[in-house]
Amino acid sequence: MIIYPALDLLDGQCVRLQKGDFEKKTVYSDDPFALVKSFEAAGATALHLVDLSGAKDPQQRQLSWIEKITTKSSLQVQTGGGIRSTEEIQALLDIGVDRVVIGSICVGEPSLVEQWLEKWGPKRLTLAIDVVKENLDYWVAIHGWKTVTKTSADALIHRFA
């Protein structure tokens, strides 16, 4: 089993958002790399990194922080946060990210995601599906839990299985 400690990165700080609300954040550290090193010292071999700045605005993707983490730690890094383009995936892989996490775009542009899977395969891409239960149904939530779609989790899983 691989345990992935998670780090949510917003403007160079480690944070948690309350229900995806950027205005309701708790800052845990101003030094993400120190946290990464503490995970490593505790025996972690992998890291789940969410680039919240990049999710909010792809032009603000924190590539320098991500590259520091991938090149100066021994952790296998999977990262996501609003990945919307082929170029973003390639840029992340080029700086040492092991796996790129794809989420909301699976609902909006599934054919594009299928092309990405053909190009990079499941060892380089991870599909993350946020799910909301309503009565007996499970619907996919997108854009940081802000929108609940009428796409069933089951249908999306079967499409990409």
N, CA, C and O of each residue as an XYZ file, in Angstrom:
644
protein
N       0.846     -1.175      0.000
C       0.000      0.000      0.000
C       0.893      1.240      0.000
O       1.913      1.290      0.687
N       0.487      2.237     -0.785
C       1.189      3.520     -0.804
C       0.311      4.545     -0.110
O      -0.854      4.719     -0.469
N       0.864      5.222      0.881
C       0.149      6.303      1.557
C       0.653      7.615      0.975
O       1.854      7.884      0.966
N      -0.280      8.428      0.491
C       0.052      9.720     -0.097
C      -0.318     10.839      0.877
O      -1.490     11.205      0.969
N       0.662     11.391      1.610
C       0.321     12.596      2.352
C      -0.065     13.667      1.331
O       0.486     13.710      0.231
N      -0.995     14.512      1.694
C      -1.495     15.516      0.758
C      -1.063     16.910      1.183
O      -1.027     17.248      2.366
N      -0.740     17.699      0.176
C      -0.331     19.079      0.403
C      -1.103     19.938     -0.590
O      -0.989     19.751     -1.802
N      -1.884     20.875     -0.077
C      -2.599     21.828     -0.933
C      -1.808     23.125     -0.914
O      -1.587     23.716      0.143
N      -1.385     23.561     -2.093
C      -0.480     24.699     -2.223
C      -1.229     25.882     -2.839
O      -1.772     25.779     -3.939
N      -1.250     27.004     -2.117
C      -1.903     28.225     -2.586
C      -0.963     29.392     -2.346
O      -0.650     29.730     -1.205
N      -0.522     29.998     -3.424
C       0.383     31.151     -3.338
C       1.594     30.862     -2.457
O       2.005     31.707     -1.662
N       2.161     29.672     -2.599
C       3.365     29.303     -1.863
C       3.137     28.916     -0.414
O       4.099     28.740      0.334
N       1.888     28.780     -0.003
C       1.564     28.358      1.361
C       0.831     27.027      1.335
O       0.118     26.718      0.381
N       1.013     26.241      2.394
C       0.261     25.000      2.570
C      -1.034     25.354      3.281
O      -1.015     25.913      4.378
N      -2.160     25.029      2.657
C      -3.457     25.451      3.174
C      -4.473     24.319      3.102
O      -4.228     23.281      2.488
N      -5.602     24.536      3.733
C      -6.823     23.749      3.539
C      -7.929     24.772      3.313
O      -8.018     25.785      4.006
N      -8.760     24.480      2.330
C      -9.913     25.333      2.076
C     -11.143     24.693      2.700
O     -11.277     23.470      2.721
N     -12.028     25.522      3.201
C     -13.284     25.004      3.726
C     -14.265     24.885      2.570
O     -14.698     25.889      2.005
N     -14.613     23.643      2.219
C     -15.543     23.330      1.133
C     -15.165     24.035     -0.168
O     -16.032     24.515     -0.899
N     -13.861     24.092     -0.448
C     -13.391     24.666     -1.705
C     -13.441     26.173     -1.794
O     -13.217     26.733     -2.866
N     -13.731     26.846     -0.687
C     -13.868     28.310     -0.671
C     -12.510     28.963     -0.421
O     -11.942     28.838      0.664
N     -11.997     29.660     -1.432
C     -10.696     30.306     -1.317
C     -10.676     31.399     -0.250
O      -9.607     31.766      0.238
N     -11.828     31.914      0.112
C     -11.906     32.945      1.158
C     -11.875     32.334      2.560
O     -11.654     33.038      3.546
N     -12.098     31.018      2.642
C     -12.117     30.336      3.939
C     -10.983     29.326      3.967
O     -11.186     28.126      3.783
N      -9.786     29.841      4.202
C      -8.615     28.964      4.186
C      -7.940     28.977      5.546
O      -7.982     29.961      6.284
N      -7.316     27.848      5.847
C      -6.462     27.730      7.017
C      -5.051     27.524      6.497
O      -4.803     26.609      5.712
N      -4.125     28.372      6.931
C      -2.724     28.255      6.526
C      -2.007     27.375      7.536
O      -2.039     27.642      8.737
N      -1.359     26.323      7.042
C      -0.624     25.405      7.907
C       0.868     25.650      7.885
O       1.569     25.327      8.844
N       1.360     26.222      6.790
C       2.797     26.472      6.716
C       3.097     27.457      5.598
O       2.446     27.457      4.553
N       4.098     28.296      5.840
C       4.618     29.185      4.803
C       5.821     28.556      4.117
O       6.435     29.170      3.244
N       6.158     27.328      4.511
C       7.320     26.650      3.940
C       6.933     25.249      3.480
O       7.140     24.271      4.198
N       6.364     25.158      2.263
C       5.940     23.844      1.767
C       7.065     22.820      1.735
O       6.839     21.639      2.000
N       8.270     23.261      1.413
C       9.361     22.299      1.296
C       9.704     21.683      2.644
O      10.065     20.508      2.707
N       9.600     22.452      3.720
C       9.843     21.891      5.057
C       8.835     20.786      5.359
O       9.196     19.765      5.945
N       7.575     20.978      4.966
C       6.571     19.927      5.175
C       6.894     18.694      4.342
O       6.770     17.564      4.814
N       7.309     18.919      3.104
C       7.683     17.798      2.241
C       8.814     17.001      2.880
O       8.766     15.771      2.912
N       9.819     17.688      3.385
C      10.947     17.008      4.023
C      10.496     16.265      5.281
O      11.032     15.200      5.589
N       9.528     16.806      6.005
C       9.034     16.106      7.200
C       8.274     14.846      6.808
O       8.369     13.832      7.500
N       7.515     14.892      5.704
C       6.846     13.683      5.209
C       7.893     12.629      4.848
O       7.752     11.451      5.177
N       8.936     13.078      4.169
C      10.012     12.189      3.746
C      10.696     11.565      4.967
O      10.958     10.363      4.991
N      10.982     12.384      5.973
C      11.647     11.901      7.184
C      10.777     10.897      7.940
O      11.286     10.013      8.629
N       9.446     11.049      7.800
C       8.523     10.139      8.483
C       8.355      8.817      7.726
O       7.655      7.914      8.187
N       8.999      8.712      6.566
C       8.945      7.456      5.820
C       8.059      7.458      4.596
O       7.909      6.430      3.937
N       7.466      8.605      4.281
C       6.622      8.666      3.088
C       7.475      8.461      1.839
O       8.635      8.869      1.793
N       6.893      7.832      0.841
C       7.588      7.637     -0.434
C       6.882      8.372     -1.572
O       7.392      8.430     -2.691
N       5.695      8.937     -1.278
C       4.907      9.600     -2.313
C       4.227     10.829     -1.719
O       4.108     10.964     -0.501
N       3.787     11.713     -2.595
C       3.117     12.943     -2.189
C       1.996     13.248     -3.177
O       2.171     13.125     -4.390
N       0.840     13.650     -2.640
C      -0.263     14.148     -3.452
C      -0.267     15.660     -3.287
O      -0.504     16.165     -2.190
N      -0.010     16.380     -4.360
C       0.119     17.836     -4.326
C      -0.977     18.464     -5.169
O      -1.099     18.166     -6.357
N      -1.773     19.331     -4.560
C      -2.815     20.045     -5.286
C      -2.376     21.498     -5.415
O      -2.154     22.181     -4.415
N      -2.253     21.958     -6.639
C      -1.870     23.340     -6.920
C      -3.145     24.171     -7.003
O      -3.750     24.289     -8.069
N      -3.547     24.744     -5.879
C      -4.782     25.521     -5.840
C      -4.658     26.824     -6.622
O      -5.634     27.292     -7.208
N      -3.467     27.410     -6.633
C      -3.274     28.634     -7.423
C      -3.474     28.331     -8.900
O      -4.128     29.092     -9.614
N      -2.908     27.214     -9.358
C      -3.070     26.810    -10.747
C      -4.494     26.415    -11.074
O      -4.957     26.625    -12.196
N      -5.201     25.842    -10.098
C      -6.598     25.468    -10.317
C      -7.453     26.711    -10.526
O      -8.362     26.730    -11.356
N      -7.144     27.737     -9.762
C      -7.875     29.001     -9.846
C      -7.562     29.723    -11.153
O      -8.453     30.276    -11.798
N      -6.272     29.712    -11.541
C      -5.816     30.409    -12.738
C      -4.587     29.681    -13.284
O      -3.519     29.743    -12.675
N      -4.720     28.995    -14.418
C      -3.583     28.233    -14.958
C      -2.324     29.072    -15.180
O      -1.218     28.534    -15.195
N      -2.485     30.380    -15.351
C      -1.318     31.254    -15.513
C      -0.541     31.404    -14.203
O       0.596     31.875    -14.206
N      -1.147     31.007    -13.094
C      -0.506     31.115    -11.778
C      -0.006     29.766    -11.257
O       0.302     29.628    -10.074
N       0.073     28.769    -12.151
C       0.538     27.451    -11.730
C       1.899     27.583    -11.058
O       2.771     28.292    -11.561
N       2.085     26.917     -9.944
C       3.272     27.065     -9.095
C       4.375     26.093     -9.509
O       4.832     25.273     -8.712
N       4.792     26.202    -10.765
C       5.775     25.271    -11.312
C       7.100     25.304    -10.559
O       7.745     24.266    -10.415
N       7.519     26.468    -10.078
C       8.814     26.521     -9.380
C       8.766     25.739     -8.069
O       9.727     25.049     -7.729
N       7.661     25.837     -7.328
C       7.517     25.040     -6.099
C       7.442     23.558     -6.426
O       8.079     22.733     -5.772
N       6.661     23.230     -7.438
C       6.496     21.824     -7.802
C       7.828     21.236     -8.253
O       8.172     20.115     -7.881
N       8.571     21.984     -9.046
C       9.874     21.494     -9.502
C      10.846     21.321     -8.338
O      11.599     20.348     -8.304
N      10.839     22.249     -7.388
C      11.717     22.102     -6.222
C      11.389     20.810     -5.478
O      12.287     20.079     -5.058
N      10.105     20.541     -5.321
C       9.684     19.341     -4.594
C      10.073     18.072     -5.356
O      10.520     17.096     -4.754
N       9.902     18.090     -6.680
C      10.213     16.871     -7.451
C      11.711     16.628     -7.572
O      12.147     15.480     -7.649
N      12.503     17.696     -7.588
C      13.941     17.515     -7.804
C      14.753     17.444     -6.519
O      15.861     16.909     -6.523
N      14.223     17.975     -5.421
C      15.005     18.024     -4.184
C      14.447     17.130     -3.081
O      14.850     17.225     -1.922
N      13.517     16.261     -3.462
C      13.043     15.237     -2.518
C      13.064     13.900     -3.252
O      13.182     13.840     -4.476
N      12.948     12.851     -2.483
C      12.919     11.515     -3.096
C      11.491     11.027     -3.317
O      11.284      9.899     -3.764
N      10.505     11.866     -3.007
C       9.108     11.451     -3.090
C       8.627     11.344     -4.535
O       8.998     12.148     -5.390
N       7.800     10.343     -4.786
C       7.067     10.281     -6.047
C       5.928     11.270     -5.909
O       5.166     11.209     -4.945
N       5.806     12.177     -6.858
C       4.821     13.250     -6.740
C       3.733     13.084     -7.790
O       3.999     12.969     -8.986
N       2.491     13.075     -7.296
C       1.349     13.196     -8.205
C       0.728     14.548     -7.923
O       0.553     14.930     -6.765
N       0.396     15.273     -8.978
C      -0.125     16.621     -8.772
C      -1.279     16.917     -9.708
O      -1.353     16.409    -10.827
N      -2.162     17.741     -9.222
C      -3.310     18.182     -9.999
C      -3.735     19.544     -9.524
O      -3.036     20.210     -8.760
N      -4.888     19.941     -9.987
C      -5.422     21.254     -9.644
C      -5.773     22.004    -10.915
O      -5.003     22.841    -11.386
N      -6.934     21.703    -11.465
C      -7.413     22.442    -12.622
C      -6.615     22.236    -13.890
O      -6.456     23.173    -14.673
N      -6.113     21.047    -14.110
C      -5.355     20.760    -15.331
C      -6.328     20.810    -16.506
O      -7.324     20.087    -16.531
N      -6.026     21.680    -17.489
C      -6.961     21.908    -18.583
C      -6.376     21.692    -19.974
O      -7.107     21.755    -20.963
N      -5.075     21.438    -20.068
C      -4.492     21.376    -21.409
C      -3.358     20.357    -21.498
O      -2.753     19.964    -20.501
N      -3.105     19.955    -22.724
C      -1.993     19.059    -23.033
C      -0.680     19.696    -22.591
O       0.199     19.027    -22.048
N      -0.563     21.000    -22.831
C       0.667     21.718    -22.487
C       0.920     21.717    -20.976
O       2.065     21.596    -20.540
N      -0.131     21.851    -20.189
C       0.033     21.824    -18.731
C       0.523     20.453    -18.270
O       1.403     20.359    -17.413
N      -0.042     19.405    -18.833
C       0.392     18.060    -18.461
C       1.864     17.880    -18.806
O       2.649     17.418    -17.978
N       2.233     18.243    -20.022
C       3.620     18.065    -20.451
C       4.574     18.880    -19.592
O       5.651     18.399    -19.239
N       4.196     20.109    -19.251
C       5.055     20.955    -18.407
C       5.285     20.304    -17.044
O       6.402     20.325    -16.527
N       4.241     19.729    -16.467
C       4.379     19.070    -15.165
C       5.258     17.827    -15.264
O       6.113     17.598    -14.408
N       5.051     17.031    -16.298
C       5.885     15.842    -16.479
C       7.341     16.236    -16.722
O       8.258     15.565    -16.248
N       7.548     17.325    -17.461
C       8.907     17.787    -17.766
C       9.685     18.232    -16.526
O      10.914     18.176    -16.516
N       8.979     18.672    -15.485
C       9.688     19.112    -14.267
C       9.752     18.010    -13.209
O      10.122     18.262    -12.062
N       9.389     16.784    -13.604
C       9.609     15.654    -12.713
C       8.408     15.081    -12.007
O       8.557     14.157    -11.208
N       7.216     15.597    -12.271
C       6.012     15.020    -11.672
C       5.848     13.599    -12.213
O       5.972     13.367    -13.415
N       5.573     12.664    -11.328
C       5.400     11.269    -11.735
C       4.038     11.004    -12.362
O       3.923     10.282    -13.353
N       3.000     11.604    -11.762
C       1.638     11.407    -12.262
C       0.902     12.731    -12.192
O       1.051     13.496    -11.238
N       0.104     12.988    -13.217
C      -0.734     14.183    -13.249
C      -2.166     13.745    -12.969
O      -2.659     12.782    -13.557
N      -2.825     14.460    -12.069
C      -4.188     14.142    -11.668
C      -5.157     14.996    -12.476
O      -5.075     16.224    -12.474
N      -6.072     14.326    -13.165
C      -7.066     14.968    -14.005
C      -8.420     14.795    -13.333
O      -8.752     13.696    -12.889
N      -9.203     15.860    -13.252
C     -10.497     15.772    -12.577
C     -11.656     16.274    -13.408
O     -12.211     15.534    -14.221
N     -12.023     17.528    -13.209
C     -13.241     18.096    -13.798
C     -13.315     17.944    -15.307
O     -14.399     17.747    -15.855
N     -12.198     18.031    -15.974
C     -12.204     17.954    -17.436
C     -12.688     16.598    -17.944
O     -13.085     16.474    -19.103
N     -12.658     15.579    -17.081
C     -13.181     14.263    -17.469
C     -14.661     14.346    -17.822
O     -15.146     13.590    -18.665
N     -15.376     15.260    -17.180
C     -16.801     15.436    -17.451
C     -16.992     16.341    -18.661
O     -17.781     16.029    -19.553
N     -16.276     17.456    -18.697
C     -16.478     18.447    -19.741
C     -15.900     18.073    -21.093
O     -16.479     18.402    -22.128
N     -14.761     17.388    -21.095
C     -14.109     17.037    -22.356
C     -13.555     15.610    -22.301
O     -12.343     15.412    -22.382
N     -14.428     14.629    -22.165
C     -13.950     13.252    -22.019
C     -13.143     12.748    -23.211
O     -12.238     11.932    -23.035
N     -13.449     13.214    -24.413
C     -12.680     12.766    -25.588
C     -11.238     13.240    -25.509
O     -10.322     12.511    -25.891
N     -11.030     14.454    -25.016
C      -9.674     14.979    -24.841
C      -8.923     14.139    -23.809
O      -7.753     13.811    -24.003
N      -9.589     13.799    -22.732
C      -8.965     12.974    -21.700
C      -8.607     11.601    -22.274
O      -7.553     11.055    -21.947
N      -9.454     11.050    -23.109
C      -9.136      9.777    -23.756
C      -7.878      9.901    -24.616
O      -7.063      8.979    -24.656
N      -7.714     11.047    -25.312
C      -6.497     11.279    -26.098
C      -5.272     11.328    -25.178
O      -4.218     10.781    -25.502
N      -5.425     11.980    -24.046
C      -4.314     12.066    -23.093
C      -3.940     10.676    -22.582
O      -2.759     10.351    -22.461
N      -4.940      9.868    -22.287
C      -4.673      8.511    -21.815
C      -3.960      7.688    -22.881
O      -3.086      6.879    -22.569
N      -4.332      7.898    -24.134
C      -3.634      7.223    -25.232
C      -2.172      7.667    -25.285
O      -1.275      6.852    -25.499
N      -1.941      8.966    -25.089
C      -0.584      9.515    -25.201
C       0.301      9.122    -24.021
O       1.433      8.680    -24.218
N      -0.209      9.279    -22.786
C       0.639      9.091    -21.609
C       0.341      7.823    -20.819
O       1.212      7.333    -20.100
N      -0.853      7.289    -20.934
C      -1.199      6.050    -20.246
C      -1.505      6.235    -18.769
O      -1.282      7.305    -18.201
N      -2.023      5.170    -18.155
C      -2.463      5.244    -16.763
C      -1.323      5.333    -15.753
O      -1.570      5.640    -14.587
N      -0.100      5.079    -16.160
C       1.014      5.221    -15.217
C       1.416      6.678    -15.037
O       2.086      7.015    -14.061
N       1.017      7.552    -15.965
C       1.367      8.964    -15.883
C       0.172      9.859    -15.573
O       0.346     11.007    -15.164
N      -1.044      9.339    -15.764
C      -2.265     10.103    -15.500
C      -3.129      9.370    -14.492
O      -3.279      8.150    -14.549
N      -3.691     10.128    -13.574
C      -4.645      9.596    -12.604
C      -5.930     10.376    -12.755
O      -5.910     11.607    -12.783
N      -7.042      9.680    -12.853
C      -8.327     10.349    -12.927
C      -8.933     10.399    -11.527
O      -9.117      9.369    -10.878
N      -9.236     11.601    -11.079
C      -9.835     11.797     -9.756
C     -11.276     12.236     -9.944
O     -11.557     13.189    -10.670
N     -12.163     11.549     -9.299
C     -13.581     11.865     -9.435
C     -14.141     12.204     -8.058
O     -14.153     11.365     -7.157
N     -14.604     13.440     -7.907
C     -15.272     13.866     -6.676
C     -16.749     13.503     -6.819
O     -17.374     13.785     -7.841
N     -17.292     12.877     -5.783
C     -18.645     12.336     -5.880
C     -19.515     12.859     -4.744
O     -19.093     12.932     -3.589
N     -20.746     13.220     -5.108
C     -21.744     13.672     -4.149
C     -22.917     12.697     -4.194
O     -23.415     12.348     -5.265
N     -23.345     12.267     -3.013
C     -24.490     11.359     -2.948
C     -25.761     12.178     -2.739
O     -25.857     12.995     -1.824
N     -26.724     11.934     -3.609
C     -28.050     12.543     -3.472
C     -29.065     11.414     -3.526
O     -29.238     10.767     -4.559
N     -29.730     11.187     -2.407
C     -30.649     10.055     -2.277
C     -29.883      8.772     -2.558
O     -28.957      8.442     -1.817
N     -30.240      8.042     -3.600
C     -29.545      6.798     -3.915
C     -28.597      6.956     -5.100
O     -28.033      5.972     -5.581
N     -28.421      8.187     -5.571
C     -27.587      8.432     -6.742
C     -26.247      9.062     -6.338
O     -26.146      9.761     -5.330
N     -25.235      8.793     -7.149
C     -23.903      9.340     -6.929
C     -23.525     10.162     -8.157
O     -23.330      9.616     -9.243
N     -23.422     11.483     -7.978
C     -23.157     12.403     -9.073
C     -21.738     12.952     -8.962
O     -21.192     13.099     -7.868
N     -21.157     13.250    -10.119
C     -19.805     13.803    -10.159
C     -19.870     15.299     -9.874
O     -20.661     16.029    -10.471
N     -19.021     15.739     -8.949
C     -18.876     17.161     -8.650
C     -17.610     17.662     -9.335
O     -16.610     16.948     -9.395
N     -17.652     18.882     -9.849
C     -16.511     19.437    -10.568
C     -16.171     20.830    -10.051
O     -16.917     21.429     -9.276
N     -15.030     21.321    -10.501
C     -14.555     22.665    -10.162
C     -14.467     22.871     -8.646
O     -15.029     23.813     -8.088
N     -13.743     21.960     -8.011
C     -13.531     22.084     -6.568
C     -14.802     21.934     -5.766
O     -15.010     22.647     -4.784
N     -15.638     21.026     -6.170
C     -16.899     20.703     -5.491
C     -17.961     21.796     -5.672
O     -19.012     21.730     -5.035
N     -17.714     22.786     -6.514
C     -18.656     23.901     -6.656
C     -19.885     23.553     -7.490
O     -20.953     24.132     -7.292
N     -19.741     22.607     -8.426
C     -20.846     22.247     -9.312
C     -21.078     20.740     -9.240
O     -20.157     19.951     -9.450
N     -22.310     20.352     -8.945
C     -22.686     18.938     -8.983
C     -23.358     18.709    -10.317
O     -24.366     19.338    -10.639
N     -22.785     17.793    -11.096
C     -23.303     17.517    -12.438
C     -24.383     16.448    -12.377
O     -24.672     15.896    -11.315
N     -24.962     16.172    -13.508
C     -25.891     15.045    -13.634
C     -25.193     13.897    -14.357
O     -25.834     13.065    -14.999
N     -23.870     13.871    -14.239
C     -23.090     12.747    -14.741
C     -22.929     11.774    -13.585
O     -22.419     12.138    -12.526
N     -23.357     10.555    -13.787
C     -23.247      9.594    -12.690
C     -21.789      9.148    -12.549
O     -21.070      8.988    -13.535
N     -21.388      8.959    -11.325
C     -20.023      8.485    -11.060
C     -19.796      7.145    -11.739
O     -18.729      6.891    -12.299
N     -20.806      6.299    -11.684
C     -20.715      4.972    -12.305
C     -20.433      5.075    -13.806
O     -19.553      4.387    -14.324
N     -21.174      5.926    -14.492
C     -21.006      6.080    -15.943
C     -19.597      6.591    -16.276
O     -18.967      6.117    -17.221
N     -19.113      7.556    -15.497
C     -17.786      8.111    -15.759
C     -16.694      7.074    -15.494
O     -15.734      6.968    -16.257
N     -16.843      6.328    -14.434
C     -15.865      5.277    -14.115
C     -15.841      4.238    -15.241
O     -14.768      3.835    -15.691
N     -17.010      3.809    -15.690
C     -17.072      2.804    -16.767
C     -16.485      3.335    -18.079
O     -15.882      2.582    -18.843
N     -16.663      4.620    -18.331
C     -16.135      5.192    -19.571
C     -14.600      5.090    -19.593
O     -14.012      4.792    -20.633
N     -13.964      5.334    -18.459
C     -12.506      5.394    -18.431
C     -11.851      4.125    -17.913
O     -10.624      4.034    -17.897
N     -12.639      3.143    -17.488
C     -12.055      1.920    -16.919
C     -11.198      1.174    -17.937
O     -10.635      0.126    -17.620
